[in-house]
Amino acid sequence: MKALLSLLSGKCPKCRSGNVFTHKFYNLLSFDKMNIFCPICNVKFEQETGFLWGAMYFNYALTTGFTIIVSLILYKFFNDPPLEIYAIIIIGTILLLTPLLLRFSRMLMIYLFSPYRKYRGE
Ligand SMILES: [Zn+2]
């Protein structure tokens, strides 16, 4: 449970207190900027070059799931509006949620695939 809270709040997977990202998600110019090393325990977040490219697949899955859910909500509760309304609402909400989706995808990648445990005991 603590790991999930740390993941959602953007904390380091090892010490769970250092920030992974340097800025808040609502800073539109720098929401994707990350610390290279944890400021508390000095673990390296990007284990190897291109490690975070895997977050792209998480982002794809999250965006697809979000699109399906919003489409079902529009279909069920708004009486199947015209296709343009679907496109405008889905594209608009995805653009608004881009910082959160990107950060959550990267955090999932770091938490699920980062071999940070090898740094334990240093
Ligand atoms: Zn740390």
Residues whose N, C-alpha, C, O or C-beta is under 5 A from the ligand:
A	BS01	ZN	C12 K14 C15 R16 G18 C38 I40 C41 N42
